[in-house]
Amino acid sequence: MSAKKPTARQHGAMEYSDSPVDLNTVRHYRLNRVREELKQKDYAGALLFDQVNARYVTDSTNMQIWCSHYETRCVFVPTEGPVVLFDYGNYPHLAEDLPTVDEYRPLPSFYYFTVGPRGPEFANLFAEEISDLVKSYGAGNNRLAVDRLSWQGTQPLLARKLSLHDGLEIMELARCIKSPEEIILMQASIDACEGGMAAMQTAMVPGITENALWSKLHQVNIERGGEWIETRLLSSGPRTNPWFRECSMRAIEDGDLVCFDTDLIGPYGYCADISRSWLCGDGKPSDEQRRLYSLAMEQIDFNINILKAGMEFRDISNSAWKIPDEFQKNRYGSLIHGVGLADEYPSIKHSQDFERRGYDGLVQPGMTLCVEAYIGSEHGTEGVKLEEQVLITETGVERLSTYPYEEDWL
């Protein structure tokens, strides 16, 4: 059973009455980016279960976090032909008036929670639909890119002689170059994020718990049309070293460093990935806190200043700020990473990690990147986390995040 795309007055994506750009322009750009990558790889199309990828290509949303737990919603994107959205149920109003969705179908879900031991039966029904779509629009090409799919869903596709390939590569490469309109939408997300950061800084008084402080960011994000936050990375005092502890019920004390990483999915689905470190209370930072902060600032500024279009990832890694020995063990996992609807390609590694974990690539105009710094001694009790979101242009680098630093500490 299928439903042709309905015509209605409201978009099936998250509804915004005051978008700063024509959202259909963004939608067409993103779909075309995916199709360009599919053509490059000679694929008949892509099958996308990752909800961020489905959002990117259609701008249709439906319980994104919930649907990310289960194989219950996906998009079939032919290299040439109609885009088909398979959804959790028969709710065609969720795709109303979206130019990137040509057909809407309920998905015959095959995950165990819904169908128990009947999974193979429904997986076969779904595979038959996908096989028919590839035959109809693939012009004899049976090469299908798939981003995420369980063994249960994969086997019947292979049994129908479809050749399955890496859809994550297609989507990461498509998403990494932003249109001017996307940058405007990303800035709206950053603005919401920085509004939440201001609310956090106002609320940060001795005695507030880490969780209560973190909740301020969520509140402002939702109030301004944002969607969710990917992590809970906020820690205080002795929990700031080493990094990557998520927020807790610890009461923040006077004189504590408070460090956080927003990882915020804001309005229009774009990510604002910004880190700052503050001092709780009205006192002045200690000499050690100032030293840590100054080094983290130095790392951020140095690495932003070396960035330019045309640089190889390996050259950035080799040219980056040299982390002093005492901070090497606790260094952040990457120097720089991409950001769009979430963290994304590329991930540029530290020079000492490049041969083991790095890969080659080129910085290009239109990439949006996050420049990372974490400074925490392996023998210390506190650390400082900073992160800045930037745009690569034809002529240089533009900072997109603007929340002030603690310059009087320097």
C-alpha positions as CSV (number, residue, x, y, z in Angstrom):
1,M,0.0,0.0,0.0
2,S,1.3,3.4,-0.9
3,A,0.2,7.0,-0.7
4,K,1.1,9.5,-3.3
5,K,2.5,12.8,-2.0
6,P,-0.4,14.9,-0.8
7,T,-0.8,18.5,-1.5
8,A,-1.4,20.7,1.5
9,R,-0.5,24.1,2.8
10,Q,1.9,23.2,5.6
11,H,5.3,21.4,5.3
12,G,5.6,18.0,6.9
13,A,9.0,19.0,8.4
14,M,9.4,20.9,11.6
15,E,7.2,24.0,10.9
16,Y,8.8,27.4,11.1
17,S,6.8,30.5,10.3
18,D,9.7,32.9,10.2
19,S,12.5,31.0,8.4
20,P,15.3,33.4,7.3
21,V,15.7,31.6,4.0
22,D,13.6,29.7,1.5
23,L,13.6,26.2,3.0
24,N,12.8,24.6,-0.3
25,T,16.0,26.0,-1.7
26,V,17.9,24.3,1.1
27,R,15.9,21.0,0.5
28,H,16.7,20.9,-3.2
29,Y,20.3,21.7,-2.6
30,R,20.7,18.9,-0.2
31,L,18.9,16.3,-2.3
32,N,21.1,17.3,-5.3
33,R,24.2,16.9,-3.2
34,V,23.3,13.3,-2.4
35,R,22.5,12.5,-6.0
36,E,25.8,14.0,-7.2
37,E,27.6,11.6,-4.9
38,L,25.5,8.6,-6.0
39,K,26.4,9.4,-9.6
40,Q,30.1,9.6,-8.7
41,K,30.0,6.1,-7.3
42,D,27.7,4.7,-10.0
43,Y,25.0,3.6,-7.5
44,A,21.3,3.1,-8.4
45,G,20.3,4.9,-5.3
46,A,20.6,5.0,-1.5
47,L,18.6,3.5,1.3
48,L,18.9,5.7,4.4
49,F,17.8,4.5,7.9
50,D,19.9,7.0,9.8
51,Q,17.4,9.7,10.9
52,V,20.0,12.5,10.4
53,N,20.5,11.4,6.8
54,A,16.8,11.0,6.2
55,R,16.3,14.6,7.6
56,Y,19.1,15.9,5.3
57,V,17.7,14.4,2.1
58,T,14.0,15.1,2.7
59,D,13.7,17.5,5.7
60,S,10.8,15.3,6.9
61,T,10.9,14.5,10.6
62,N,9.0,12.0,12.8
63,M,10.0,11.2,16.3
64,Q,13.7,11.3,15.3
65,I,15.2,10.1,18.5
66,W,12.7,7.3,18.9
67,C,13.1,6.2,15.3
68,S,16.8,6.2,15.7
69,H,16.4,3.2,18.1
70,Y,14.5,1.0,15.6
71,E,14.5,0.3,11.9
72,T,11.1,1.8,11.5
73,R,11.6,4.8,9.2
74,C,13.8,5.3,6.1
75,V,14.1,7.0,2.7
76,F,14.8,5.4,-0.7
77,V,16.7,7.9,-2.9
78,P,17.2,6.8,-6.5
79,T,20.0,8.5,-8.4
80,E,17.2,9.3,-10.9
81,G,13.6,8.9,-10.1
82,P,11.1,9.6,-7.3
83,V,12.1,9.7,-3.6
84,V,10.1,7.4,-1.4
85,L,9.7,8.0,2.3
86,F,8.9,4.8,4.3
87,D,7.5,5.8,7.7
88,Y,6.6,4.4,11.1
89,G,2.9,4.3,10.3
90,N,0.5,5.6,7.7
91,Y,0.8,9.3,8.5
92,P,1.1,11.0,5.1
93,H,0.5,14.4,6.6
94,L,4.1,14.3,8.0
95,A,5.3,14.7,4.4
96,E,2.8,17.2,3.2
97,D,4.1,19.7,0.6
98,L,7.7,18.7,0.8
99,P,9.3,18.9,-2.6
100,T,11.8,16.3,-1.7
101,V,9.3,13.5,-1.0
102,D,7.5,12.1,-4.1
103,E,5.8,9.1,-2.5
104,Y,4.9,8.1,1.1
105,R,4.6,4.5,2.2
106,P,4.1,2.8,5.6
107,L,7.1,0.6,6.3
108,P,6.5,-3.1,7.1
109,S,8.6,-2.9,10.3
110,F,10.7,-6.0,11.0
111,Y,12.4,-5.3,14.3
112,Y,11.7,-7.7,17.1
113,F,9.9,-5.2,19.5
114,T,7.1,-4.8,16.9
115,V,6.8,-8.2,15.2
116,G,8.6,-10.6,17.5
117,P,9.7,-13.8,15.7
118,R,7.9,-12.8,12.6
119,G,10.8,-10.5,11.6
120,P,12.0,-12.4,8.6
121,E,8.5,-12.4,7.1
122,F,8.2,-8.6,7.2
123,A,11.9,-8.1,6.3
124,N,11.1,-10.0,3.1
125,L,8.1,-7.8,2.4
126,F,10.3,-4.7,2.8
127,A,13.1,-6.1,0.7
128,E,10.6,-6.9,-2.1
129,E,9.5,-3.2,-2.2
130,I,13.1,-2.0,-2.3
131,S,14.0,-4.5,-5.0
132,D,11.1,-3.3,-7.1
133,L,12.2,0.3,-6.7
134,V,15.8,-0.5,-7.7
135,K,14.5,-2.4,-10.8
136,S,12.1,0.4,-11.7
137,Y,14.6,3.3,-11.5
138,G,18.1,1.8,-11.6
139,A,18.1,1.2,-15.4
140,G,19.7,-2.2,-14.8
141,N,22.1,-1.0,-12.0
142,N,21.6,-3.1,-8.8
143,R,24.3,-1.2,-6.7
144,L,22.5,0.2,-3.6
145,A,24.2,2.4,-1.0
146,V,22.9,1.7,2.6
147,D,23.8,3.7,5.6
148,R,22.6,1.5,8.5
149,L,20.8,-1.8,8.4
150,S,20.7,-4.9,10.6
151,W,21.4,-8.4,9.6
152,Q,17.7,-9.1,9.6
153,G,17.1,-6.4,7.0
154,T,20.3,-7.0,5.0
155,Q,19.9,-10.7,4.2
156,P,16.7,-10.5,2.1
157,L,18.1,-7.6,0.0
158,L,21.2,-9.7,-0.7
159,A,19.0,-12.7,-1.6
160,R,17.4,-10.5,-4.3
161,K,20.8,-9.9,-5.9
162,L,21.2,-6.3,-4.8
163,S,24.8,-5.3,-4.4
164,L,25.0,-3.3,-1.1
165,H,27.6,-0.6,-0.5
166,D,28.6,2.1,2.1
167,G,25.9,4.7,2.3
168,L,27.6,6.5,5.1
169,E,30.4,7.6,2.8
170,I,27.8,9.0,0.3
171,M,26.1,11.0,3.0
172,E,29.1,12.3,4.8
173,L,30.6,13.6,1.6
174,A,27.3,15.1,0.5
175,R,26.7,16.9,3.8
176,C,30.2,18.4,4.2
177,I,29.7,21.3,1.8
178,K,27.1,23.8,3.0
179,S,25.2,26.2,0.8
180,P,24.9,29.9,1.8
181,E,21.4,29.2,2.9
182,E,22.5,26.4,5.2
183,I,25.0,28.7,6.9
184,I,22.2,31.1,7.7
185,L,20.2,28.3,9.2
186,M,23.2,27.1,11.2
187,Q,23.7,30.6,12.5
188,A,20.1,30.5,13.8
189,S,21.0,27.4,15.7
190,I,24.2,28.9,17.1
191,D,22.2,32.0,18.2
192,A,19.8,29.8,20.1
193,C,22.7,27.9,21.6
194,E,24.5,31.0,22.7
195,G,21.3,32.3,24.2
196,G,21.2,29.1,26.3
197,M,24.8,29.5,27.2
198,A,24.0,33.0,28.5
199,A,21.2,31.6,30.6
200,M,23.6,29.0,32.0
201,Q,26.1,31.6,32.9
202,T,23.5,33.7,34.7
203,A,22.3,30.6,36.7
204,M,25.8,29.4,37.6
205,V,26.0,30.1,41.3
206,P,27.6,28.0,44.1
207,G,25.3,25.2,45.1
208,I,23.6,24.6,41.7
209,T,24.0,21.0,40.5
210,E,25.6,20.2,37.2
211,N,22.3,18.8,35.9
212,A,20.3,21.9,36.9
213,L,22.8,24.1,35.1
214,W,22.7,21.9,32.0
215,S,18.9,22.1,32.0
216,K,19.1,25.8,31.2
217,L,20.6,25.1,27.8
218,H,17.9,22.6,27.0
219,Q,15.1,25.0,28.0
220,V,16.3,27.9,25.8
221,N,16.9,25.6,22.9
222,I,13.4,24.2,23.0
223,E,11.9,27.7,23.6
224,R,13.6,28.9,20.4
225,G,12.6,26.0,18.2
226,G,15.5,23.7,18.7
227,E,15.2,20.0,18.8
228,W,17.6,18.1,21.2
229,I,21.1,17.9,22.6
230,E,23.3,15.0,21.6
231,T,25.4,14.6,24.8
232,R,25.4,15.7,28.5
233,L,29.1,16.9,28.5
234,L,29.3,19.3,31.5
235,S,31.5,18.8,34.5
236,S,32.9,20.9,37.3
237,G,35.8,21.1,39.7
238,P,37.7,17.8,39.9
239,R,35.4,16.2,37.4
240,T,36.9,18.4,34.6
241,N,40.0,16.3,34.4
242,P,40.2,14.0,32.5
243,W,37.5,15.2,30.0
244,F,34.3,13.4,28.9
245,R,32.4,13.0,32.1
246,E,28.7,13.9,31.6
247,C,26.8,16.1,34.1
248,S,25.7,14.7,37.4
249,M,24.0,15.7,40.6
250,R,27.3,17.2,42.0
251,A,26.8,20.6,43.5
252,I,29.1,23.1,41.9
253,E,31.3,24.8,44.4
254,D,32.7,28.3,44.7
255,G,35.9,28.6,42.7
256,D,35.2,25.5,40.5
257,L,36.0,25.5,36.9
258,V,32.8,24.5,34.9
259,C,33.4,23.1,31.4
260,F,30.9,22.0,28.8
261,D,30.4,21.1,25.2
262,T,27.0,22.0,23.8
263,D,26.5,19.4,21.0
264,L,23.1,21.1,20.5
265,I,20.7,20.4,17.6
266,G,18.9,23.7,17.3
267,P,16.3,25.3,15.0
268,Y,16.1,23.8,11.5
269,G,18.0,20.7,12.7
270,Y,21.5,22.2,12.6
271,C,24.2,21.5,15.2
272,A,25.8,24.2,17.4
273,D,28.9,22.6,18.8
274,I,30.6,25.0,21.1
275,S,32.7,24.6,24.3
276,R,33.5,27.1,27.0
277,S,35.0,27.0,30.5
278,W,33.9,29.3,33.3
279,L,34.6,30.0,36.9
280,C,31.8,29.6,39.5
281,G,31.4,32.4,42.0
282,D,32.7,35.9,42.3
283,G,36.3,35.2,43.0
284,K,39.3,35.3,40.6
285,P,40.8,32.2,38.9
286,S,43.9,30.6,40.4
287,D,47.2,30.9,38.7
288,E,46.8,27.2,37.6
289,Q,43.3,27.8,36.2
290,R,44.6,30.9,34.3
291,R,47.5,28.8,32.9
292,L,45.3,26.0,31.6
293,Y,42.9,28.5,30.1
294,S,45.6,30.5,28.4
295,L,47.0,27.4,26.8
296,A,43.6,26.2,25.6
297,M,43.0,29.7,24.0
298,E,46.4,29.5,22.4
299,Q,45.6,26.1,20.9
300,I,42.2,27.3,19.5
301,D,43.6,30.5,18.0
302,F,46.7,29.0,16.5
303,N,44.7,26.2,14.8
304,I,42.0,28.5,13.4
305,N,44.7,30.7,12.0
306,I,46.4,27.9,10.0
307,L,43.2,26.8,8.4
308,K,42.5,27.7,4.7
309,A,40.8,26.2,1.7
310,G,43.0,23.7,-0.2
311,M,44.9,22.4,2.8
312,E,45.4,18.6,3.1
313,F,44.2,17.1,6.4
314,R,47.8,15.7,6.9
315,D,49.3,19.2,6.5
316,I,46.9,20.6,9.1
317,S,47.8,17.8,11.5
318,N,51.5,18.4,11.1
319,S,51.2,22.2,11.3
320,A,48.9,22.4,14.3
321,W,49.8,23.8,17.7
322,K,52.2,21.5,19.6
323,I,50.6,20.3,22.8
324,P,53.1,20.4,25.7
325,D,54.1,17.0,27.0
326,E,52.2,17.2,30.3
327,F,48.9,17.5,28.4
328,Q,49.5,14.9,25.7
329,K,47.9,12.0,27.5
330,N,44.6,13.8,28.1
331,R,44.5,15.5,24.7
332,Y,41.2,15.7,22.9
333,G,40.5,12.9,20.4
334,S,40.7,15.1,17.3
335,L,42.1,18.5,16.3
336,I,39.2,19.5,14.1
337,H,35.9,17.9,12.9
338,G,33.1,18.8,10.6
339,V,29.7,19.9,11.7
340,G,26.3,20.1,10.0
341,L,23.1,18.4,11.1
342,A,25.4,16.7,13.6
343,D,29.1,16.1,14.0
344,E,30.3,14.9,10.6
345,Y,33.2,14.4,8.1
346,P,36.0,15.3,8.3
347,S,37.8,14.3,11.6
348,I,41.3,15.6,11.5
349,K,43.6,13.8,13.9
350,H,46.6,14.9,16.0
351,S,50.0,14.4,14.2
352,Q,51.0,11.6,16.6
353,D,47.7,9.8,15.9
354,F,47.6,10.4,12.1
355,E,49.2,7.2,10.9
356,R,47.1,5.0,13.2
357,R,43.7,6.7,12.9
358,G,43.9,9.6,10.4
359,Y,43.0,9.8,6.7
360,D,43.8,12.1,3.8
361,G,41.4,14.7,2.5
362,L,41.1,18.3,1.5
363,V,39.6,21.3,3.3
364,Q,37.1,23.0,0.9
365,P,35.1,26.2,0.8
366,G,31.7,25.6,2.4
367,M,32.9,23.3,5.0
368,T,31.9,24.1,8.6
369,L,34.4,22.9,11.1
370,C,34.8,22.8,14.9
371,V,38.3,23.5,16.3
372,E,38.8,21.7,19.6
373,A,41.0,22.2,22.6
374,Y,41.3,20.4,25.9
375,I,44.1,21.2,28.3
376,G,44.3,19.0,31.4
377,S,47.6,17.7,32.9
378,E,47.8,14.0,33.5
379,H,48.9,14.9,37.0
380,G,46.4,17.7,37.5
381,T,43.0,18.0,39.0
382,E,41.3,20.4,36.6
383,G,41.1,20.9,32.9
384,V,39.8,23.5,30.4
385,K,37.6,22.7,27.3
386,L,37.2,25.2,24.5
387,E,35.7,24.8,21.0
388,E,34.9,27.2,18.2
389,Q,32.7,26.7,15.2
390,V,34.0,28.1,11.9
391,L,33.2,28.4,8.2
392,I,35.9,27.8,5.5
393,T,35.5,30.5,2.8
394,E,37.4,31.1,-0.5
395,T,39.5,33.6,1.2
396,G,40.0,32.4,4.8
397,V,38.0,31.4,7.9
398,E,34.9,33.0,9.4
399,R,34.1,32.4,13.0
400,L,30.4,31.4,13.4
401,S,30.4,31.0,17.2
402,T,30.8,34.3,19.0
403,Y,30.3,33.7,22.7
404,P,32.9,35.7,24.6
405,Y,36.0,34.1,26.1
406,E,37.4,34.9,29.6
407,E,40.0,37.3,28.2
408,D,40.7,38.9,31.5
409,W,42.2,35.6,32.6
410,L,44.9,35.8,30.0
